[in-house]
């Protein structure tokens, strides 16, 4: 057991746990943040994507000890009060979701990508999100949503 200190959705957070546990399971079971989904638990599907210090990571592959002193943002911390993040808003406007299971991971991956590339091409978006799997087939609308969000954020 160790005390792991990090910033979670803008708030200082401390958890006392085995540092080798995955971030995914600490978020879901210890902290009750179930917006981060467990799809494959092997880093292949992207459902568990969160931001660590602004970069998209698969939380099933990151240990809680690995986020010591860092900033973690989950889908629950992306909006500012009632104000949706531009990517969340664009997903709604473009109908870029169906069942919703992959949506939090897709949104977080898109935000992490736009943090690095605020003026993406459609091909760059496709490449950046190819590891986030969706069984519903909303990929065309997801691409449109990310392009729209980039424009709303001043990059497009």
N, CA, C and O of each residue as an XYZ file, in Angstrom:
624
protein
N       0.834     -1.187      0.000
C       0.000      0.000      0.000
C       0.880      1.251      0.000
O       1.930      1.312      0.639
N       0.402      2.234     -0.742
C       1.109      3.507     -0.799
C       0.085      4.610     -0.992
O      -1.008      4.374     -1.507
N       0.440      5.798     -0.581
C      -0.404      6.953     -0.844
C       0.055      7.577     -2.151
O       1.197      8.015     -2.287
N      -0.865      7.608     -3.109
C      -0.573      8.173     -4.424
C      -1.304      9.502     -4.518
O      -2.522      9.566     -4.350
N      -0.557     10.553     -4.785
C      -1.130     11.898     -4.891
C      -1.066     12.361     -6.344
O      -0.031     12.259     -7.003
N      -2.185     12.866     -6.820
C      -2.262     13.387     -8.179
C      -3.435     14.341     -8.245
O      -4.211     14.442     -7.294
N      -3.572     15.034     -9.344
C      -4.700     15.929     -9.552
C      -5.697     15.195    -10.438
O      -5.348     14.732    -11.524
N      -6.924     15.091     -9.977
C      -7.970     14.392    -10.713
C      -9.088     15.369    -11.037
O      -9.749     15.898    -10.142
N      -9.286     15.599    -12.313
C     -10.331     16.520    -12.768
C     -10.240     17.867    -12.066
O     -11.246     18.459    -11.675
N      -8.989     18.338    -11.915
C      -8.738     19.650    -11.343
C      -8.665     19.710     -9.832
O      -8.458     20.782     -9.264
N      -8.833     18.557     -9.163
C      -8.819     18.561     -7.696
C      -7.702     17.672     -7.164
O      -7.501     16.564     -7.661
N      -6.969     18.153     -6.150
C      -5.944     17.301     -5.546
C      -6.596     16.032     -4.995
O      -7.630     16.092     -4.330
N      -5.984     14.898     -5.278
C      -6.548     13.609     -4.893
C      -5.450     12.732     -4.325
O      -4.319     12.735     -4.812
N      -5.795     11.981     -3.288
C      -4.882     11.006     -2.707
C      -5.620      9.684     -2.582
O      -6.736      9.634     -2.064
N      -5.005      8.628     -3.050
C      -5.565      7.289     -2.850
C      -4.515      6.437     -2.161
O      -3.319      6.556     -2.431
N      -4.972      5.591     -1.281
C      -4.097      4.661     -0.600
C      -4.373      3.282     -1.175
O      -5.422      2.688     -0.925
N      -3.420      2.782     -1.948
C      -3.642      1.528     -2.652
C      -2.310      0.939     -3.105
O      -1.259      1.556     -2.930
N      -2.359     -0.223     -3.672
C      -1.197     -0.847     -4.285
C      -0.843     -0.045     -5.531
O      -1.682      0.075     -6.424
N       0.357      0.507     -5.631
C       0.716      1.353     -6.771
C       0.731      0.624     -8.111
O       0.797      1.268     -9.158
N       0.671     -0.709     -8.098
C       0.686     -1.452     -9.356
C      -0.721     -1.677     -9.928
O      -0.864     -2.217    -11.025
N      -1.749     -1.268     -9.194
C      -3.108     -1.378     -9.737
C      -3.253     -0.440    -10.923
O      -2.576      0.585    -10.997
N      -4.131     -0.787    -11.846
C      -4.299      0.081    -13.007
C      -5.125      1.307    -12.651
O      -5.999      1.279    -11.785
N      -4.811      2.374    -13.352
C      -5.560      3.619    -13.202
C      -7.039      3.373    -13.478
O      -7.902      3.897    -12.774
N      -7.329      2.575    -14.502
C      -8.718      2.267    -14.857
C      -9.506      1.775    -13.652
O     -10.574      2.304    -13.344
N      -8.986      0.773    -12.978
C      -9.756      0.169    -11.889
C      -9.789      1.037    -10.640
O     -10.753      0.968     -9.877
N      -8.777      1.843    -10.412
C      -8.840      2.788     -9.285
C      -9.908      3.839     -9.576
O     -10.702      4.178     -8.699
N      -9.927      4.355    -10.804
C     -10.950      5.345    -11.174
C     -12.348      4.772    -10.980
O     -13.204      5.403    -10.360
N     -12.575      3.587    -11.508
C     -13.918      3.000    -11.498
C     -14.340      2.498    -10.116
O     -15.442      2.804     -9.661
N     -13.479      1.735     -9.447
C     -13.907      1.077     -8.211
C     -13.641      1.898     -6.953
O     -14.478      1.925     -6.051
N     -12.505      2.561     -6.877
C     -12.174      3.315     -5.672
C     -12.771      4.721     -5.698
O     -13.197      5.241     -4.667
N     -12.798      5.333     -6.888
C     -13.223      6.733     -6.989
C     -14.607      6.911     -7.606
O     -15.111      8.032     -7.672
N     -15.229      5.821     -8.060
C     -16.603      5.871     -8.565
C     -16.780      6.607     -9.882
O     -17.888      7.033    -10.208
N     -15.703      6.763    -10.643
C     -15.782      7.466    -11.928
C     -15.951      6.433    -13.041
O     -14.980      5.998    -13.659
N     -17.189      6.058    -13.278
C     -17.475      4.960    -14.199
C     -17.653      5.395    -15.647
O     -17.994      4.574    -16.498
N     -17.428      6.668    -15.941
C     -17.459      7.116    -17.326
C     -16.319      6.514    -18.132
O     -16.442      6.326    -19.342
N     -15.218      6.214    -17.468
C     -14.096      5.531    -18.105
C     -14.469      4.058    -18.177
O     -14.634      3.406    -17.146
N     -14.600      3.534    -19.387
C     -15.113      2.178    -19.583
C     -13.998      1.147    -19.680
O     -12.877      1.461    -20.082
N     -14.318     -0.076    -19.310
C     -13.421     -1.206    -19.513
C     -13.968     -2.008    -20.683
O     -15.017     -2.644    -20.582
N     -13.251     -1.968    -21.780
C     -13.655     -2.739    -22.950
C     -12.884     -4.042    -23.012
O     -13.429     -5.108    -22.725
N     -11.614     -3.956    -23.387
C     -10.800     -5.158    -23.572
C      -9.841     -5.408    -22.416
O      -9.386     -6.535    -22.224
N      -9.531     -4.373    -21.645
C      -8.576     -4.438    -20.534
C      -7.172     -4.826    -21.011
O      -6.369     -5.346    -20.237
N      -6.885     -4.567    -22.297
C      -5.573     -4.898    -22.868
C      -5.012     -3.751    -23.704
O      -4.004     -3.932    -24.387
N      -5.638     -2.581    -23.665
C      -5.144     -1.436    -24.403
C      -5.444     -1.438    -25.888
O      -4.846     -0.672    -26.644
N      -6.358     -2.285    -26.312
C      -6.632     -2.435    -27.744
C      -7.854     -1.656    -28.240
O      -7.930     -1.343    -29.428
N      -8.815     -1.335    -27.360
C     -10.093     -0.792    -27.846
C     -10.266      0.706    -27.635
O     -11.039      1.340    -28.352
N      -9.570      1.277    -26.678
C      -9.657      2.709    -26.429
C     -10.795      3.157    -25.531
O     -10.910      4.350    -25.249
N     -11.638      2.245    -25.073
C     -12.784      2.631    -24.238
C     -12.353      3.266    -22.918
O     -13.111      4.028    -22.317
N     -11.154      2.958    -22.473
C     -10.678      3.449    -21.171
C      -9.813      4.693    -21.277
O      -9.138      5.049    -20.312
N      -9.813      5.363    -22.418
C      -8.923      6.503    -22.630
C      -9.245      7.664    -21.692
O     -10.398      8.073    -21.553
N      -8.207      8.178    -21.060
C      -8.276      9.377    -20.219
C      -7.087     10.259    -20.608
O      -6.232      9.847    -21.392
N      -7.040     11.449    -20.069
C      -5.889     12.321    -20.290
C      -4.986     12.298    -19.061
O      -5.452     12.428    -17.929
N      -3.711     12.135    -19.297
C      -2.715     12.278    -18.235
C      -1.790     13.399    -18.687
O      -1.081     13.286    -19.687
N      -1.820     14.475    -17.927
C      -1.065     15.688    -18.268
C      -1.339     16.128    -19.705
O      -0.431     16.540    -20.426
N      -2.609     16.033    -20.108
C      -3.055     16.515    -21.406
C      -2.941     15.539    -22.554
O      -3.450     15.808    -23.642
N      -2.283     14.406    -22.338
C      -2.124     13.405    -23.398
C      -3.058     12.224    -23.171
O      -3.249     11.778    -22.040
N      -3.637     11.721    -24.260
C      -4.534     10.576    -24.177
C      -3.736      9.309    -23.883
O      -2.733      9.024    -24.537
N      -4.201      8.553    -22.884
C      -3.576      7.278    -22.525
C      -4.670      6.245    -22.273
O      -5.807      6.586    -21.943
N      -4.308      5.003    -22.433
C      -5.208      3.888    -22.116
C      -5.048      3.595    -20.627
O      -4.006      3.101    -20.197
N      -6.064      3.894    -19.852
C      -5.947      3.772    -18.397
C      -5.822      2.331    -17.929
O      -5.440      2.090    -16.784
N      -6.136      1.370    -18.788
C      -5.954     -0.033    -18.411
C      -4.483     -0.441    -18.469
O      -4.109     -1.491    -17.947
N      -3.653      0.381    -19.100
C      -2.227      0.073    -19.234
C      -1.348      0.915    -18.317
O      -0.139      0.698    -18.243
N      -1.949      1.871    -17.623
C      -1.195      2.787    -16.760
C      -1.448      2.404    -15.303
O      -2.594      2.210    -14.899
N      -0.386      2.298    -14.523
C      -0.574      2.014    -13.102
C      -0.930      3.306    -12.365
O      -0.592      4.403    -12.809
N      -1.602      3.157    -11.258
C      -1.936      4.331    -10.449
C      -0.648      4.972     -9.948
O      -0.589      6.194     -9.810
N       0.373      4.187     -9.675
C       1.657      4.737     -9.270
C       2.290      5.585    -10.357
O       3.071      6.491    -10.066
N       1.961      5.300    -11.597
C       2.503      6.041    -12.728
C       1.935      7.437    -12.898
O       2.459      8.228    -13.682
N       0.860      7.750    -12.168
C       0.280      9.094    -12.276
C       0.604      9.958    -11.064
O       0.071     11.059    -10.922
N       1.467      9.465    -10.199
C       1.904     10.244     -9.031
C       2.367     11.622     -9.482
O       3.249     11.731    -10.334
N       1.778     12.677     -8.916
C       2.167     14.047     -9.207
C       1.664     14.593    -10.529
O       1.995     15.720    -10.897
N       0.874     13.818    -11.247
C       0.409     14.251    -12.569
C      -1.054     14.675    -12.519
O      -1.736     14.514    -11.507
N      -1.507     15.215    -13.628
C      -2.903     15.637    -13.770
C      -3.648     14.613    -14.612
O      -3.254     14.321    -15.741
N      -4.727     14.068    -14.057
C      -5.564     13.093    -14.747
C      -6.928     13.732    -14.998
O      -7.538     14.293    -14.087
N      -7.395     13.642    -16.234
C      -8.724     14.141    -16.575
C      -9.529     12.991    -17.163
O      -9.092     12.319    -18.097
N     -10.710     12.781    -16.600
C     -11.632     11.773    -17.112
C     -12.780     12.492    -17.815
O     -12.859     13.720    -17.787
N     -13.653     11.737    -18.436
C     -14.805     12.330    -19.112
C     -15.637     13.159    -18.130
O     -16.238     14.161    -18.519
N     -15.674     12.751    -16.877
C     -16.446     13.491    -15.873
C     -15.869     14.876    -15.598
O     -16.593     15.770    -15.159
N     -14.588     15.061    -15.848
C     -13.942     16.339    -15.564
C     -13.725     17.210    -16.781
O     -13.097     18.265    -16.684
N     -14.232     16.790    -17.921
C     -13.964     17.530    -19.146
C     -14.803     18.793    -19.275
O     -14.301     19.825    -19.721
N     -16.055     18.729    -18.896
C     -16.916     19.914    -19.000
C     -16.613     20.871    -17.858
O     -16.026     20.489    -16.846
N     -17.016     22.106    -18.035
C     -16.865     23.134    -17.002
C     -18.263     23.465    -16.490
O     -18.963     24.296    -17.067
N     -18.656     22.817    -15.416
C     -20.020     22.986    -14.903
C     -21.016     22.465    -15.918
O     -20.932     21.315    -16.350
N     -21.966     23.317    -16.301
C     -22.968     22.931    -17.299
C     -22.474     23.128    -18.727
O     -23.172     22.772    -19.676
N     -21.285     23.689    -18.888
C     -20.741     23.993    -20.208
C     -19.929     22.810    -20.734
O     -18.859     22.503    -20.209
N     -20.441     22.150    -21.768
C     -19.724     21.028    -22.358
C     -18.433     21.496    -23.019
O     -18.348     22.617    -23.521
N     -17.447     20.637    -23.012
C     -16.218     20.878    -23.764
C     -16.604     20.910    -25.252
O     -17.544     20.217    -25.643
N     -15.913     21.684    -26.087
C     -16.256     21.741    -27.508
C     -16.320     20.372    -28.193
O     -17.137     20.180    -29.094
N     -15.483     19.426    -27.788
C     -15.541     18.091    -28.404
C     -16.821     17.384    -27.978
O     -17.474     16.749    -28.806
N     -17.191     17.479    -26.708
C     -18.448     16.878    -26.260
C     -19.628     17.482    -27.009
O     -20.517     16.770    -27.479
N     -19.619     18.802    -27.111
C     -20.697     19.506    -27.798
C     -20.788     19.075    -29.258
O     -21.884     18.841    -29.766
N     -19.655     18.967    -29.934
C     -19.639     18.562    -31.337
C     -20.131     17.128    -31.511
O     -20.814     16.828    -32.490
N     -19.794     16.241    -30.580
C     -20.290     14.860    -30.659
C     -21.815     14.840    -30.591
O     -22.461     14.090    -31.322
N     -22.386     15.660    -29.719
C     -23.844     15.736    -29.615
C     -24.427     16.320    -30.901
O     -25.365     15.765    -31.473
N     -23.874     17.427    -31.343
C     -24.403     18.107    -32.531
C     -24.319     17.239    -33.786
O     -25.208     17.296    -34.636
N     -23.271     16.445    -33.910
C     -23.073     15.610    -35.094
C     -23.690     14.222    -34.953
O     -23.613     13.419    -35.883
N     -24.298     13.930    -33.811
C     -24.865     12.595    -33.586
C     -23.796     11.518    -33.632
O     -24.018     10.434    -34.172
N     -22.640     11.817    -33.067
C     -21.493     10.914    -33.148
C     -21.490      9.880    -32.027
O     -20.441      9.566    -31.464
N     -22.651      9.365    -31.716
C     -22.751      8.324    -30.696
C     -24.025      7.534    -30.933
O     -25.009      8.052    -31.460
N     -23.989      6.298    -30.541
C     -25.203      5.491    -30.580
C     -25.374      4.843    -29.216
O     -26.086      5.379    -28.367
N     -24.740      3.711    -28.994
C     -24.904      3.066    -27.689
C     -24.179      3.842    -26.600
O     -24.581      3.790    -25.437
N     -23.118      4.560    -26.953
C     -22.412      5.397    -25.997
C     -21.264      4.738    -25.260
O     -20.531      5.420    -24.543
N     -21.082      3.438    -25.412
C     -20.037      2.765    -24.653
C     -18.647      3.291    -24.999
O     -17.836      3.530    -24.104
N     -18.369      3.471    -26.278
C     -17.040      3.926    -26.698
C     -16.896      5.444    -26.629
O     -15.784      5.966    -26.711
N     -17.999      6.147    -26.482
C     -17.997      7.602    -26.609
C     -17.037      8.309    -25.646
O     -16.283      9.173    -26.095
N     -17.024      7.991    -24.353
C     -16.078      8.696    -23.476
C     -14.629      8.540    -23.928
O     -13.873      9.511    -23.933
N     -14.242      7.334    -24.302
C     -12.880      7.108    -24.766
C     -12.580      7.842    -26.064
O     -11.493      8.393    -26.239
N     -13.565      7.848    -26.987
C     -13.386      8.571    -28.256
C     -13.212     10.059    -27.993
O     -12.335     10.701    -28.571
N     -14.042     10.599    -27.128
C     -13.963     12.031    -26.819
C     -12.615     12.364    -26.188
O     -11.977     13.345    -26.568
N     -12.186     11.563    -25.240
C     -10.915     11.852    -24.568
C      -9.743     11.705    -25.540
O      -8.796     12.489    -25.485
N      -9.796     10.716    -26.423
C      -8.747     10.566    -27.434
C      -8.737     11.776    -28.367
O      -7.672     12.274    -28.732
N      -9.924     12.246    -28.753
C     -10.020     13.412    -29.634
C      -9.476     14.662    -28.951
O      -8.772     15.453    -29.580
N      -9.791     14.847    -27.681
C      -9.275     16.013    -26.950
C      -7.749     15.949    -26.867
O      -7.068     16.943    -27.117
N      -7.219     14.783    -26.518
C      -5.765     14.630    -26.453
C      -5.115     14.909    -27.799
O      -4.058     15.536    -27.868
N      -5.749     14.444    -28.868
C      -5.230     14.682    -30.222
C      -5.272     16.167    -30.558
O      -4.288     16.713    -31.057
N      -6.400     16.832    -30.291
C      -6.523     18.264    -30.596
C      -5.590     19.109    -29.733
O      -5.192     20.199    -30.143
N      -5.238     18.622    -28.546
C      -4.237     19.320    -27.731
C      -2.898     19.373    -28.459
O      -2.161     20.350    -28.338
N      -2.588     18.330    -29.209
C      -1.321     18.254    -29.951
C      -1.422     18.849    -31.344
O      -0.444     19.386    -31.866
N      -2.607     18.755    -31.952
C      -2.787     19.166    -33.337
C      -4.106     19.924    -33.481
O      -5.121     19.324    -33.832
N      -4.108     21.220    -33.218
C      -5.358     21.985    -33.238
C      -5.936     22.231    -34.633
O      -7.083     22.660    -34.755
N      -5.165     21.969    -35.675
C      -5.646     22.180    -37.047
C      -5.493     20.891    -37.863
O      -4.708     20.840    -38.809
N      -6.237     19.867    -37.495
C      -6.036     18.574    -38.151
C      -6.749     18.462    -39.499
O      -7.737     19.143    -39.771
N      -6.212     17.585    -40.314
C      -6.907     17.192    -41.533
C      -7.795     15.996    -41.197
O      -7.655     15.372    -40.145
N      -8.693     15.699    -42.099
C      -9.547     14.522    -41.890
C      -8.695     13.255    -41.787
O      -8.963     12.394    -40.948
N      -7.683     13.139    -42.624
C      -6.810     11.961    -42.591
C      -6.074     11.850    -41.252
O      -5.904     10.749    -40.729
N      -5.641     12.976    -40.703
C      -4.954     12.950    -39.409
C      -5.892     12.519    -38.297
O      -5.489     11.788    -37.392
N      -7.135     12.964    -38.356
C      -8.122     12.557    -37.348
C      -8.369     11.062    -37.448
O      -8.375     10.363    -36.435
N      -8.573     10.569    -38.659
C      -8.790      9.127    -38.846
C      -7.628      8.320    -38.260
O      -7.838      7.321    -37.572
N      -6.424      8.760    -38.538
C      -5.245      8.065    -38.030
C      -5.185      8.125    -36.499
O      -4.896      7.123    -35.844
N      -5.456      9.290    -35.943
C      -5.374      9.470    -34.488
C      -6.400      8.629    -33.739
O      -6.138      8.177    -32.624
N      -7.558      8.417    -34.339
C      -8.631      7.702    -33.646
C      -8.793      6.254    -34.084
O      -9.723      5.578    -33.645
N      -7.896      5.765    -34.949
C      -8.075      4.412    -35.463
C      -8.026      3.344    -34.374
O      -8.562      2.254    -34.576
N      -7.415      3.612    -33.251
C      -7.342      2.648    -32.157
C      -8.523      2.699    -31.205
O      -8.570      1.933    -30.243
N      -9.478      3.588    -31.454
C     -10.686      3.652    -30.630
C     -11.800      2.962    -31.409
O     -12.277      3.468    -32.424
N     -12.194      1.820    -30.921
C     -13.137      0.977    -31.648
C     -14.587      1.282    -31.294
O     -14.925      1.541    -30.140
N     -15.431      1.244    -32.319
C     -16.875      1.463    -32.156
C     -17.597      0.397    -32.956
O     -17.368      0.258    -34.158
N     -18.458     -0.347    -32.307
C     -19.224     -1.379    -32.996
C     -20.471     -0.825    -33.664
O     -21.065     -1.495    -34.508
N     -20.875      0.374    -33.307
C     -22.102      0.955    -33.852
C     -21.896      1.579    -35.226
O     -22.865      1.810    -35.950
N     -20.669      1.852    -35.590
C     -20.392      2.405    -36.907
C     -20.588      3.904    -37.020
O     -21.040      4.389    -38.057
N     -20.259      4.643    -35.983
C     -20.434      6.100    -36.022
C     -19.186      6.839    -36.488
O     -19.112      8.061    -36.358
N     -18.217      6.130    -37.022
C     -16.924      6.745    -37.337
C     -17.026      7.976    -38.240
O     -16.312      8.952    -38.013
N     -17.879      7.959    -39.240
C     -17.999      9.127    -40.126
C     -18.451     10.354    -39.336
O     -17.937     11.453    -39.541
N     -19.411     10.162    -38.434
C     -19.903     11.279    -37.627
C     -18.875     11.715    -36.587
O     -18.807     12.891    -36.227
N     -18.079     10.767    -36.108
C     -17.007     11.107    -35.163
C     -15.994     12.020    -35.845
O     -15.557     13.011    -35.261
N     -15.624     11.689    -37.073
C     -14.660     12.512    -37.810
C     -15.222     13.919    -38.000
O     -14.517     14.906    -37.787
N     -16.492     14.011    -38.401
C     -17.133     15.319    -38.578
C     -17.158     16.088    -37.258
O     -16.940     17.299    -37.237
N     -17.424     15.384    -36.161
C     -17.476     16.034    -34.849
C     -16.113     16.600    -34.456
O     -16.033     17.710    -33.929
N     -15.050     15.853    -34.706
C     -13.713     16.328    -34.342
C     -13.330     17.519    -35.217
O     -12.745     18.482    -34.721
N     -13.648     17.469    -36.504
C     -13.386     18.609    -37.369
C     -14.158     19.835    -36.884
O     -13.618     20.941    -36.851
N     -15.417     19.636    -36.511
C     -16.245     20.724    -36.012
C     -15.676     21.285    -34.708
O     -15.615     22.502    -34.527
N     -15.266     20.406    -33.809
C     -14.701     20.848    -32.527
C     -13.416     21.635    -32.747
O     -13.179     22.639    -32.075
N     -12.585     21.186    -33.687
C     -11.350     21.912    -33.968
C     -11.668     23.326    -34.431
O     -10.998     24.280    -34.036
N     -12.690     23.460    -35.269
C     -13.091     24.798    -35.740
C     -13.618     25.632    -34.583
O     -13.289     26.813    -34.475
N     -14.439     25.033    -33.707
C     -14.991     25.758    -32.558
C     -13.897     26.214    -31.607
O     -14.008     27.257    -30.962
N     -12.835     25.414    -31.529
C     -11.735     25.719    -30.609
C     -10.728     26.675    -31.245
O      -9.714     27.012    -30.634
N     -11.011     27.107    -32.465
C     -10.153     28.079    -33.115
C      -9.057     27.475    -33.964
O      -8.211     28.198    -34.490
N      -9.058     26.153    -34.106
C      -7.989     25.527    -34.873
C      -8.355     25.190    -36.298
O      -7.478     25.057    -37.152
N      -9.650     25.049    -36.568
C     -10.046     24.561    -37.883
C     -10.215     25.653    -38.894
O     -10.549     25.381    -40.047
